[in-house]
Amino acid sequence: MHLFSKLNNRNRSKRLTVTSVLLLALAVATPVLQAQDWDQIYGRDKVHDPTGAWLITAGNQQFSLITFQRGGTVVEDFQGESAFDPASVNPPTRPGDIQTSPQHGVWQKTGWKTFAATLVAIQAENDAKNFISKFFPFDKLQLTGRLSESGDGMDVTFFVTFFDAAGNKIGEGGSVNFKGVRVPLDILPHSADTLPVPVISLTPAAP
């Protein structure tokens, strides 16, 4: 009986030691995980996930807002998107009042900090006098993007294609490079005096 008592005591001591080590490891790991939780909204994913709202620009004080939603959908609103630019259609035409819907689409990650999306908008020629709206082309925007090191900025390239009502390609608008910054959460009563705006560094023309 004395031998069994020694064995039981030894096993009990081992179990207590293992339990103590596990509890100590959890106590140490918890603060580390909290320290890595860099953003209250996006957590550790912010540095490699574009989910959220962004202000983007290609320069010349022309802006748009784009929101990447969890689940893979994306929406965008361009500044002045209801204004018609006859040079944007091939061949150029000049109807009266062209309005463009917000862009809607889908997105997915293509790498640790890279992503891609496809969005579609509907253009329509509005005849206010006769209260009718006639279809103009579909706009398809394809974009590829890369997040900055911090995850608060992005570089994006858009490529635009136009389609008729039957889905046939009728022209291209080419590609444009954009810069973007996240729309920050600003909780009242605090209100920041500045808004983060993407900065475009213009490369001087070669002599």
mmCIF file of the C-alpha atoms, coordinates in Angstrom:
data_MODEL
# 
_entry.id   MODEL 
# 
loop_
_atom_site.group_PDB 
_atom_site.id 
_atom_site.type_symbol 
_atom_site.label_atom_id 
_atom_site.label_alt_id 
_atom_site.label_comp_id 
_atom_site.label_asym_id 
_atom_site.label_entity_id 
_atom_site.label_seq_id 
_atom_site.pdbx_PDB_ins_code 
_atom_site.Cartn_x 
_atom_site.Cartn_y 
_atom_site.Cartn_z 
_atom_site.occupancy 
_atom_site.B_iso_or_equiv 
_atom_site.pdbx_formal_charge 
_atom_site.auth_seq_id 
_atom_site.auth_comp_id 
_atom_site.auth_asym_id 
_atom_site.auth_atom_id 
_atom_site.pdbx_PDB_model_num 
ATOM 1   C CA . MET A 1 1   ? 0.000   0.000  0.000   1.00 0.00 ? 1   MET A CA 1 
ATOM 2   C CA . HIS A 1 2   ? 2.887   2.318  0.752   1.00 0.00 ? 2   HIS A CA 1 
ATOM 3   C CA . LEU A 1 3   ? 4.225   1.906  -2.824  1.00 0.00 ? 3   LEU A CA 1 
ATOM 4   C CA . PHE A 1 4   ? 0.804   2.682  -4.375  1.00 0.00 ? 4   PHE A CA 1 
ATOM 5   C CA . SER A 1 5   ? 0.498   5.812  -2.226  1.00 0.00 ? 5   SER A CA 1 
ATOM 6   C CA . LYS A 1 6   ? 3.861   7.064  -3.489  1.00 0.00 ? 6   LYS A CA 1 
ATOM 7   C CA . LEU A 1 7   ? 2.843   6.427  -7.116  1.00 0.00 ? 7   LEU A CA 1 
ATOM 8   C CA . ASN A 1 8   ? -0.498  8.204  -6.662  1.00 0.00 ? 8   ASN A CA 1 
ATOM 9   C CA . ASN A 1 9   ? 1.190   11.187 -5.032  1.00 0.00 ? 9   ASN A CA 1 
ATOM 10  C CA . ARG A 1 10  ? 3.760   11.352 -7.863  1.00 0.00 ? 10  ARG A CA 1 
ATOM 11  C CA . ASN A 1 11  ? 1.043   11.238 -10.551 1.00 0.00 ? 11  ASN A CA 1 
ATOM 12  C CA . ARG A 1 12  ? -0.984  13.878 -8.722  1.00 0.00 ? 12  ARG A CA 1 
ATOM 13  C CA . SER A 1 13  ? 2.074   16.145 -8.578  1.00 0.00 ? 13  SER A CA 1 
ATOM 14  C CA . LYS A 1 14  ? 2.666   15.705 -12.323 1.00 0.00 ? 14  LYS A CA 1 
ATOM 15  C CA . ARG A 1 15  ? -0.960  16.595 -13.110 1.00 0.00 ? 15  ARG A CA 1 
ATOM 16  C CA . LEU A 1 16  ? -0.753  19.712 -10.931 1.00 0.00 ? 16  LEU A CA 1 
ATOM 17  C CA . THR A 1 17  ? 2.508   20.732 -12.618 1.00 0.00 ? 17  THR A CA 1 
ATOM 18  C CA . VAL A 1 18  ? 1.064   20.302 -16.141 1.00 0.00 ? 18  VAL A CA 1 
ATOM 19  C CA . THR A 1 19  ? -2.101  22.200 -15.175 1.00 0.00 ? 19  THR A CA 1 
ATOM 20  C CA . SER A 1 20  ? -0.062  25.044 -13.687 1.00 0.00 ? 20  SER A CA 1 
ATOM 21  C CA . VAL A 1 21  ? 2.059   25.315 -16.846 1.00 0.00 ? 21  VAL A CA 1 
ATOM 22  C CA . LEU A 1 22  ? -1.044  25.433 -19.069 1.00 0.00 ? 22  LEU A CA 1 
ATOM 23  C CA . LEU A 1 23  ? -2.685  28.111 -16.927 1.00 0.00 ? 23  LEU A CA 1 
ATOM 24  C CA . LEU A 1 24  ? 0.514   30.170 -16.941 1.00 0.00 ? 24  LEU A CA 1 
ATOM 25  C CA . ALA A 1 25  ? 0.765   29.856 -20.752 1.00 0.00 ? 25  ALA A CA 1 
ATOM 26  C CA . LEU A 1 26  ? -2.827  31.053 -21.193 1.00 0.00 ? 26  LEU A CA 1 
ATOM 27  C CA . ALA A 1 27  ? -2.249  33.967 -18.827 1.00 0.00 ? 27  ALA A CA 1 
ATOM 28  C CA . VAL A 1 28  ? 0.804   35.039 -20.856 1.00 0.00 ? 28  VAL A CA 1 
ATOM 29  C CA . ALA A 1 29  ? -0.825  34.469 -24.278 1.00 0.00 ? 29  ALA A CA 1 
ATOM 30  C CA . THR A 1 30  ? -3.962  36.526 -23.612 1.00 0.00 ? 30  THR A CA 1 
ATOM 31  C CA . PRO A 1 31  ? -2.216  39.934 -23.303 1.00 0.00 ? 31  PRO A CA 1 
ATOM 32  C CA . VAL A 1 32  ? -0.108  39.118 -26.378 1.00 0.00 ? 32  VAL A CA 1 
ATOM 33  C CA . LEU A 1 33  ? -3.231  38.492 -28.483 1.00 0.00 ? 33  LEU A CA 1 
ATOM 34  C CA . GLN A 1 34  ? -4.793  41.715 -27.223 1.00 0.00 ? 34  GLN A CA 1 
ATOM 35  C CA . ALA A 1 35  ? -1.634  43.626 -28.034 1.00 0.00 ? 35  ALA A CA 1 
ATOM 36  C CA . GLN A 1 36  ? -1.759  42.328 -31.618 1.00 0.00 ? 36  GLN A CA 1 
ATOM 37  C CA . ASP A 1 37  ? -5.415  43.363 -31.966 1.00 0.00 ? 37  ASP A CA 1 
ATOM 38  C CA . TRP A 1 38  ? -4.333  46.585 -33.697 1.00 0.00 ? 38  TRP A CA 1 
ATOM 39  C CA . ASP A 1 39  ? -7.779  47.887 -34.701 1.00 0.00 ? 39  ASP A CA 1 
ATOM 40  C CA . GLN A 1 40  ? -11.033 47.687 -32.747 1.00 0.00 ? 40  GLN A CA 1 
ATOM 41  C CA . ILE A 1 41  ? -13.075 47.239 -35.946 1.00 0.00 ? 41  ILE A CA 1 
ATOM 42  C CA . TYR A 1 42  ? -10.834 45.138 -38.182 1.00 0.00 ? 42  TYR A CA 1 
ATOM 43  C CA . GLY A 1 43  ? -8.597  43.451 -35.600 1.00 0.00 ? 43  GLY A CA 1 
ATOM 44  C CA . ARG A 1 44  ? -5.520  41.657 -36.882 1.00 0.00 ? 44  ARG A CA 1 
ATOM 45  C CA . ASP A 1 45  ? -7.054  41.401 -40.386 1.00 0.00 ? 45  ASP A CA 1 
ATOM 46  C CA . LYS A 1 46  ? -6.763  45.133 -41.133 1.00 0.00 ? 46  LYS A CA 1 
ATOM 47  C CA . VAL A 1 47  ? -3.235  44.913 -42.521 1.00 0.00 ? 47  VAL A CA 1 
ATOM 48  C CA . HIS A 1 48  ? -4.229  42.416 -45.220 1.00 0.00 ? 48  HIS A CA 1 
ATOM 49  C CA . ASP A 1 49  ? -8.009  42.805 -45.652 1.00 0.00 ? 49  ASP A CA 1 
ATOM 50  C CA . PRO A 1 50  ? -9.671  45.736 -47.514 1.00 0.00 ? 50  PRO A CA 1 
ATOM 51  C CA . THR A 1 51  ? -13.041 45.199 -45.788 1.00 0.00 ? 51  THR A CA 1 
ATOM 52  C CA . GLY A 1 52  ? -14.369 48.655 -44.862 1.00 0.00 ? 52  GLY A CA 1 
ATOM 53  C CA . ALA A 1 53  ? -15.069 52.078 -46.389 1.00 0.00 ? 53  ALA A CA 1 
ATOM 54  C CA . TRP A 1 54  ? -12.450 53.936 -48.450 1.00 0.00 ? 54  TRP A CA 1 
ATOM 55  C CA . LEU A 1 55  ? -11.982 57.387 -49.937 1.00 0.00 ? 55  LEU A CA 1 
ATOM 56  C CA . ILE A 1 56  ? -10.061 57.110 -53.203 1.00 0.00 ? 56  ILE A CA 1 
ATOM 57  C CA . THR A 1 57  ? -8.830  59.483 -55.885 1.00 0.00 ? 57  THR A CA 1 
ATOM 58  C CA . ALA A 1 58  ? -6.874  59.612 -59.117 1.00 0.00 ? 58  ALA A CA 1 
ATOM 59  C CA . GLY A 1 59  ? -5.997  63.262 -58.484 1.00 0.00 ? 59  GLY A CA 1 
ATOM 60  C CA . ASN A 1 60  ? -7.392  66.593 -59.763 1.00 0.00 ? 60  ASN A CA 1 
ATOM 61  C CA . GLN A 1 61  ? -9.815  66.728 -56.802 1.00 0.00 ? 61  GLN A CA 1 
ATOM 62  C CA . GLN A 1 62  ? -11.939 63.910 -58.244 1.00 0.00 ? 62  GLN A CA 1 
ATOM 63  C CA . PHE A 1 63  ? -12.989 61.427 -55.545 1.00 0.00 ? 63  PHE A CA 1 
ATOM 64  C CA . SER A 1 64  ? -15.066 58.318 -55.024 1.00 0.00 ? 64  SER A CA 1 
ATOM 65  C CA . LEU A 1 65  ? -16.188 56.219 -52.076 1.00 0.00 ? 65  LEU A CA 1 
ATOM 66  C CA . ILE A 1 66  ? -15.907 52.441 -52.193 1.00 0.00 ? 66  ILE A CA 1 
ATOM 67  C CA . THR A 1 67  ? -16.976 49.906 -49.562 1.00 0.00 ? 67  THR A CA 1 
ATOM 68  C CA . PHE A 1 68  ? -15.688 46.328 -49.453 1.00 0.00 ? 68  PHE A CA 1 
ATOM 69  C CA . GLN A 1 69  ? -18.166 44.244 -47.482 1.00 0.00 ? 69  GLN A CA 1 
ATOM 70  C CA . ARG A 1 70  ? -17.583 41.004 -45.635 1.00 0.00 ? 70  ARG A CA 1 
ATOM 71  C CA . GLY A 1 71  ? -19.004 38.179 -47.719 1.00 0.00 ? 71  GLY A CA 1 
ATOM 72  C CA . GLY A 1 72  ? -17.496 39.424 -50.990 1.00 0.00 ? 72  GLY A CA 1 
ATOM 73  C CA . THR A 1 73  ? -19.742 42.248 -52.237 1.00 0.00 ? 73  THR A CA 1 
ATOM 74  C CA . VAL A 1 74  ? -18.584 45.786 -53.029 1.00 0.00 ? 74  VAL A CA 1 
ATOM 75  C CA . VAL A 1 75  ? -20.304 49.121 -53.827 1.00 0.00 ? 75  VAL A CA 1 
ATOM 76  C CA . GLU A 1 76  ? -18.893 52.423 -55.097 1.00 0.00 ? 76  GLU A CA 1 
ATOM 77  C CA . ASP A 1 77  ? -20.090 55.981 -55.700 1.00 0.00 ? 77  ASP A CA 1 
ATOM 78  C CA . PHE A 1 78  ? -18.150 58.283 -58.017 1.00 0.00 ? 78  PHE A CA 1 
ATOM 79  C CA . GLN A 1 79  ? -18.103 62.042 -57.656 1.00 0.00 ? 79  GLN A CA 1 
ATOM 80  C CA . GLY A 1 80  ? -20.331 63.486 -60.395 1.00 0.00 ? 80  GLY A CA 1 
ATOM 81  C CA . GLU A 1 81  ? -21.292 60.065 -61.700 1.00 0.00 ? 81  GLU A CA 1 
ATOM 82  C CA . SER A 1 82  ? -24.640 61.380 -62.953 1.00 0.00 ? 82  SER A CA 1 
ATOM 83  C CA . ALA A 1 83  ? -22.816 63.849 -65.219 1.00 0.00 ? 83  ALA A CA 1 
ATOM 84  C CA . PHE A 1 84  ? -22.238 62.721 -68.791 1.00 0.00 ? 84  PHE A CA 1 
ATOM 85  C CA . ASP A 1 85  ? -18.761 62.737 -70.319 1.00 0.00 ? 85  ASP A CA 1 
ATOM 86  C CA . PRO A 1 86  ? -19.107 62.251 -74.099 1.00 0.00 ? 86  PRO A CA 1 
ATOM 87  C CA . ALA A 1 87  ? -15.424 61.377 -74.388 1.00 0.00 ? 87  ALA A CA 1 
ATOM 88  C CA . SER A 1 88  ? -15.930 58.300 -72.208 1.00 0.00 ? 88  SER A CA 1 
ATOM 89  C CA . VAL A 1 89  ? -17.944 56.397 -74.837 1.00 0.00 ? 89  VAL A CA 1 
ATOM 90  C CA . ASN A 1 90  ? -16.634 54.891 -78.040 1.00 0.00 ? 90  ASN A CA 1 
ATOM 91  C CA . PRO A 1 91  ? -17.862 56.193 -80.457 1.00 0.00 ? 91  PRO A CA 1 
ATOM 92  C CA . PRO A 1 92  ? -18.631 59.532 -78.756 1.00 0.00 ? 92  PRO A CA 1 
ATOM 93  C CA . THR A 1 93  ? -22.285 60.553 -78.657 1.00 0.00 ? 93  THR A CA 1 
ATOM 94  C CA . ARG A 1 94  ? -24.069 63.468 -77.032 1.00 0.00 ? 94  ARG A CA 1 
ATOM 95  C CA . PRO A 1 95  ? -27.450 62.509 -75.606 1.00 0.00 ? 95  PRO A CA 1 
ATOM 96  C CA . GLY A 1 96  ? -29.179 64.879 -73.233 1.00 0.00 ? 96  GLY A CA 1 
ATOM 97  C CA . ASP A 1 97  ? -29.051 63.919 -69.571 1.00 0.00 ? 97  ASP A CA 1 
ATOM 98  C CA . ILE A 1 98  ? -27.123 60.732 -68.773 1.00 0.00 ? 98  ILE A CA 1 
ATOM 99  C CA . GLN A 1 99  ? -27.234 59.380 -65.246 1.00 0.00 ? 99  GLN A CA 1 
ATOM 100 C CA . THR A 1 100 ? -25.110 56.545 -63.922 1.00 0.00 ? 100 THR A CA 1 
ATOM 101 C CA . SER A 1 101 ? -26.106 54.269 -61.067 1.00 0.00 ? 101 SER A CA 1 
ATOM 102 C CA . PRO A 1 102 ? -23.706 53.475 -58.224 1.00 0.00 ? 102 PRO A CA 1 
ATOM 103 C CA . GLN A 1 103 ? -21.387 50.570 -59.033 1.00 0.00 ? 103 GLN A CA 1 
ATOM 104 C CA . HIS A 1 104 ? -22.221 47.176 -57.506 1.00 0.00 ? 104 HIS A CA 1 
ATOM 105 C CA . GLY A 1 105 ? -20.074 44.066 -57.651 1.00 0.00 ? 105 GLY A CA 1 
ATOM 106 C CA . VAL A 1 106 ? -18.047 41.338 -56.014 1.00 0.00 ? 106 VAL A CA 1 
ATOM 107 C CA . TRP A 1 107 ? -14.494 41.122 -54.689 1.00 0.00 ? 107 TRP A CA 1 
ATOM 108 C CA . GLN A 1 108 ? -12.008 38.591 -53.389 1.00 0.00 ? 108 GLN A CA 1 
ATOM 109 C CA . LYS A 1 109 ? -8.475  38.458 -52.038 1.00 0.00 ? 109 LYS A CA 1 
ATOM 110 C CA . THR A 1 110 ? -5.769  37.337 -54.458 1.00 0.00 ? 110 THR A CA 1 
ATOM 111 C CA . GLY A 1 111 ? -2.847  37.345 -52.012 1.00 0.00 ? 111 GLY A CA 1 
ATOM 112 C CA . TRP A 1 112 ? -1.749  38.423 -48.548 1.00 0.00 ? 112 TRP A CA 1 
ATOM 113 C CA . LYS A 1 113 ? -2.227  42.134 -49.320 1.00 0.00 ? 113 LYS A CA 1 
ATOM 114 C CA . THR A 1 114 ? -3.754  42.026 -52.811 1.00 0.00 ? 114 THR A CA 1 
ATOM 115 C CA . PHE A 1 115 ? -7.354  41.849 -53.990 1.00 0.00 ? 115 PHE A CA 1 
ATOM 116 C CA . ALA A 1 116 ? -9.509  42.107 -57.121 1.00 0.00 ? 116 ALA A CA 1 
ATOM 117 C CA . ALA A 1 117 ? -13.076 43.201 -57.846 1.00 0.00 ? 117 ALA A CA 1 
ATOM 118 C CA . THR A 1 118 ? -15.572 43.535 -60.692 1.00 0.00 ? 118 THR A CA 1 
ATOM 119 C CA . LEU A 1 119 ? -18.344 46.133 -60.524 1.00 0.00 ? 119 LEU A CA 1 
ATOM 120 C CA . VAL A 1 120 ? -21.196 47.022 -62.886 1.00 0.00 ? 120 VAL A CA 1 
ATOM 121 C CA . ALA A 1 121 ? -23.128 50.290 -63.283 1.00 0.00 ? 121 ALA A CA 1 
ATOM 122 C CA . ILE A 1 122 ? -26.115 51.187 -65.466 1.00 0.00 ? 122 ILE A CA 1 
ATOM 123 C CA . GLN A 1 123 ? -26.177 54.347 -67.566 1.00 0.00 ? 123 GLN A CA 1 
ATOM 124 C CA . ALA A 1 124 ? -29.519 55.779 -68.696 1.00 0.00 ? 124 ALA A CA 1 
ATOM 125 C CA . GLU A 1 125 ? -30.544 58.720 -70.870 1.00 0.00 ? 125 GLU A CA 1 
ATOM 126 C CA . ASN A 1 126 ? -33.310 60.616 -69.113 1.00 0.00 ? 126 ASN A CA 1 
ATOM 127 C CA . ASP A 1 127 ? -35.925 62.491 -71.115 1.00 0.00 ? 127 ASP A CA 1 
ATOM 128 C CA . ALA A 1 128 ? -37.489 64.698 -68.462 1.00 0.00 ? 128 ALA A CA 1 
ATOM 129 C CA . LYS A 1 129 ? -39.902 66.266 -70.954 1.00 0.00 ? 129 LYS A CA 1 
ATOM 130 C CA . ASN A 1 130 ? -41.505 62.931 -71.846 1.00 0.00 ? 130 ASN A CA 1 
ATOM 131 C CA . PHE A 1 131 ? -40.880 61.274 -68.453 1.00 0.00 ? 131 PHE A CA 1 
ATOM 132 C CA . ILE A 1 132 ? -38.953 58.346 -69.935 1.00 0.00 ? 132 ILE A CA 1 
ATOM 133 C CA . SER A 1 133 ? -35.578 56.773 -69.289 1.00 0.00 ? 133 SER A CA 1 
ATOM 134 C CA . LYS A 1 134 ? -33.726 54.987 -72.081 1.00 0.00 ? 134 LYS A CA 1 
ATOM 135 C CA . PHE A 1 135 ? -30.914 52.505 -71.549 1.00 0.00 ? 135 PHE A CA 1 
ATOM 136 C CA . PHE A 1 136 ? -27.422 53.692 -72.348 1.00 0.00 ? 136 PHE A CA 1 
ATOM 137 C CA . PRO A 1 137 ? -24.433 51.351 -71.892 1.00 0.00 ? 137 PRO A CA 1 
ATOM 138 C CA . PHE A 1 138 ? -23.435 49.154 -68.975 1.00 0.00 ? 138 PHE A CA 1 
ATOM 139 C CA . ASP A 1 139 ? -20.142 50.153 -67.359 1.00 0.00 ? 139 ASP A CA 1 
ATOM 140 C CA . LYS A 1 140 ? -17.944 47.330 -66.084 1.00 0.00 ? 140 LYS A CA 1 
ATOM 141 C CA . LEU A 1 141 ? -15.126 48.281 -63.723 1.00 0.00 ? 141 LEU A CA 1 
ATOM 142 C CA . GLN A 1 142 ? -12.410 45.740 -63.029 1.00 0.00 ? 142 GLN A CA 1 
ATOM 143 C CA . LEU A 1 143 ? -9.939  46.641 -60.334 1.00 0.00 ? 143 LEU A CA 1 
ATOM 144 C CA . THR A 1 144 ? -6.804  45.218 -58.798 1.00 0.00 ? 144 THR A CA 1 
ATOM 145 C CA . GLY A 1 145 ? -5.459  46.578 -55.544 1.00 0.00 ? 145 GLY A CA 1 
ATOM 146 C CA . ARG A 1 146 ? -2.707  46.328 -52.965 1.00 0.00 ? 146 ARG A CA 1 
ATOM 147 C CA . LEU A 1 147 ? -2.860  47.431 -49.330 1.00 0.00 ? 147 LEU A CA 1 
ATOM 148 C CA . SER A 1 148 ? -0.134  49.513 -47.727 1.00 0.00 ? 148 SER A CA 1 
ATOM 149 C CA . GLU A 1 149 ? 2.074   48.109 -44.983 1.00 0.00 ? 149 GLU A CA 1 
ATOM 150 C CA . SER A 1 150 ? -0.238  49.436 -42.241 1.00 0.00 ? 150 SER A CA 1 
ATOM 151 C CA . GLY A 1 151 ? -3.434  48.440 -44.055 1.00 0.00 ? 151 GLY A CA 1 
ATOM 152 C CA . ASP A 1 152 ? -4.739  52.031 -43.912 1.00 0.00 ? 152 ASP A CA 1 
ATOM 153 C CA . GLY A 1 153 ? -3.913  52.845 -47.542 1.00 0.00 ? 153 GLY A CA 1 
ATOM 154 C CA . MET A 1 154 ? -4.265  51.178 -50.915 1.00 0.00 ? 154 MET A CA 1 
ATOM 155 C CA . ASP A 1 155 ? -3.080  51.453 -54.507 1.00 0.00 ? 155 ASP A CA 1 
ATOM 156 C CA . VAL A 1 156 ? -5.809  50.552 -57.006 1.00 0.00 ? 156 VAL A CA 1 
ATOM 157 C CA . THR A 1 157 ? -5.938  50.228 -60.798 1.00 0.00 ? 157 THR A CA 1 
ATOM 158 C CA . PHE A 1 158 ? -9.311  50.451 -62.564 1.00 0.00 ? 158 PHE A CA 1 
ATOM 159 C CA . PHE A 1 159 ? -10.028 49.169 -66.069 1.00 0.00 ? 159 PHE A CA 1 
ATOM 160 C CA . VAL A 1 160 ? -13.343 50.240 -67.630 1.00 0.00 ? 160 VAL A CA 1 
ATOM 161 C CA . THR A 1 161 ? -15.306 48.449 -70.379 1.00 0.00 ? 161 THR A CA 1 
ATOM 162 C CA . PHE A 1 162 ? -18.687 49.368 -71.933 1.00 0.00 ? 162 PHE A CA 1 
ATOM 163 C CA . PHE A 1 163 ? -21.438 46.923 -73.003 1.00 0.00 ? 163 PHE A CA 1 
ATOM 164 C CA . ASP A 1 164 ? -24.774 47.277 -74.804 1.00 0.00 ? 164 ASP A CA 1 
ATOM 165 C CA . ALA A 1 165 ? -28.142 46.009 -73.542 1.00 0.00 ? 165 ALA A CA 1 
ATOM 166 C CA . ALA A 1 166 ? -27.438 42.550 -75.004 1.00 0.00 ? 166 ALA A CA 1 
ATOM 167 C CA . GLY A 1 167 ? -24.121 42.314 -73.144 1.00 0.00 ? 167 GLY A CA 1 
ATOM 168 C CA . ASN A 1 168 ? -21.923 42.902 -76.206 1.00 0.00 ? 168 ASN A CA 1 
ATOM 169 C CA . LYS A 1 169 ? -18.729 44.879 -75.747 1.00 0.00 ? 169 LYS A CA 1 
ATOM 170 C CA . ILE A 1 170 ? -18.899 48.296 -77.434 1.00 0.00 ? 170 ILE A CA 1 
ATOM 171 C CA . GLY A 1 171 ? -15.817 50.067 -76.114 1.00 0.00 ? 171 GLY A CA 1 
ATOM 172 C CA . GLU A 1 172 ? -13.124 50.537 -73.501 1.00 0.00 ? 172 GLU A CA 1 
ATOM 173 C CA . GLY A 1 173 ? -12.250 53.431 -71.250 1.00 0.00 ? 173 GLY A CA 1 
ATOM 174 C CA . GLY A 1 174 ? -8.725  52.260 -70.467 1.00 0.00 ? 174 GLY A CA 1 
ATOM 175 C CA . SER A 1 175 ? -7.102  51.978 -67.041 1.00 0.00 ? 175 SER A CA 1 
ATOM 176 C CA . VAL A 1 176 ? -6.605  54.574 -64.289 1.00 0.00 ? 176 VAL A CA 1 
ATOM 177 C CA . ASN A 1 177 ? -4.469  54.383 -61.130 1.00 0.00 ? 177 ASN A CA 1 
ATOM 178 C CA . PHE A 1 178 ? -6.013  55.446 -57.813 1.00 0.00 ? 178 PHE A CA 1 
ATOM 179 C CA . LYS A 1 179 ? -4.820  55.988 -54.245 1.00 0.00 ? 179 LYS A CA 1 
ATOM 180 C CA . GLY A 1 180 ? -7.095  55.254 -51.294 1.00 0.00 ? 180 GLY A CA 1 
ATOM 181 C CA . VAL A 1 181 ? -7.285  55.685 -47.512 1.00 0.00 ? 181 VAL A CA 1 
ATOM 182 C CA . ARG A 1 182 ? -9.642  54.095 -45.004 1.00 0.00 ? 182 ARG A CA 1 
ATOM 183 C CA . VAL A 1 183 ? -12.530 56.162 -43.674 1.00 0.00 ? 183 VAL A CA 1 
ATOM 184 C CA . PRO A 1 184 ? -11.717 56.322 -39.929 1.00 0.00 ? 184 PRO A CA 1 
ATOM 185 C CA . LEU A 1 185 ? -14.156 55.818 -37.080 1.00 0.00 ? 185 LEU A CA 1 
ATOM 186 C CA . ASP A 1 186 ? -14.484 59.103 -35.163 1.00 0.00 ? 186 ASP A CA 1 
ATOM 187 C CA . ILE A 1 187 ? -16.599 58.703 -32.017 1.00 0.00 ? 187 ILE A CA 1 
ATOM 188 C CA . LEU A 1 188 ? -18.398 61.695 -30.468 1.00 0.00 ? 188 LEU A CA 1 
ATOM 189 C CA . PRO A 1 189 ? -17.817 63.841 -28.478 1.00 0.00 ? 189 PRO A CA 1 
ATOM 190 C CA . HIS A 1 190 ? -14.395 63.705 -30.164 1.00 0.00 ? 190 HIS A CA 1 
ATOM 191 C CA . SER A 1 191 ? -14.339 65.098 -33.697 1.00 0.00 ? 191 SER A CA 1 
ATOM 192 C CA . ALA A 1 192 ? -11.119 65.271 -35.680 1.00 0.00 ? 192 ALA A CA 1 
ATOM 193 C CA . ASP A 1 193 ? -10.110 68.567 -37.288 1.00 0.00 ? 193 ASP A CA 1 
ATOM 194 C CA . THR A 1 194 ? -8.813  66.818 -40.402 1.00 0.00 ? 194 THR A CA 1 
ATOM 195 C CA . LEU A 1 195 ? -10.015 64.025 -42.698 1.00 0.00 ? 195 LEU A CA 1 
ATOM 196 C CA . PRO A 1 196 ? -7.492  61.565 -44.154 1.00 0.00 ? 196 PRO A CA 1 
ATOM 197 C CA . VAL A 1 197 ? -7.329  62.221 -47.900 1.00 0.00 ? 197 VAL A CA 1 
ATOM 198 C CA . PRO A 1 198 ? -5.254  60.121 -50.325 1.00 0.00 ? 198 PRO A CA 1 
ATOM 199 C CA . VAL A 1 199 ? -2.266  61.994 -51.737 1.00 0.00 ? 199 VAL A CA 1 
ATOM 200 C CA . ILE A 1 200 ? -1.272  61.604 -55.374 1.00 0.00 ? 200 ILE A CA 1 
ATOM 201 C CA . SER A 1 201 ? 2.353   62.384 -56.128 1.00 0.00 ? 201 SER A CA 1 
ATOM 202 C CA . LEU A 1 202 ? 2.482   63.664 -59.676 1.00 0.00 ? 202 LEU A CA 1 
ATOM 203 C CA . THR A 1 203 ? 5.528   62.467 -61.606 1.00 0.00 ? 203 THR A CA 1 
ATOM 204 C CA . PRO A 1 204 ? 7.030   65.352 -63.593 1.00 0.00 ? 204 PRO A CA 1 
ATOM 205 C CA . ALA A 1 205 ? 7.102   64.876 -67.340 1.00 0.00 ? 205 ALA A CA 1 
ATOM 206 C CA . ALA A 1 206 ? 10.393  63.829 -68.844 1.00 0.00 ? 206 ALA A CA 1 
ATOM 207 C CA . PRO A 1 207 ? 12.264  66.720 -70.524 1.00 0.00 ? 207 PRO A CA 1 
# 
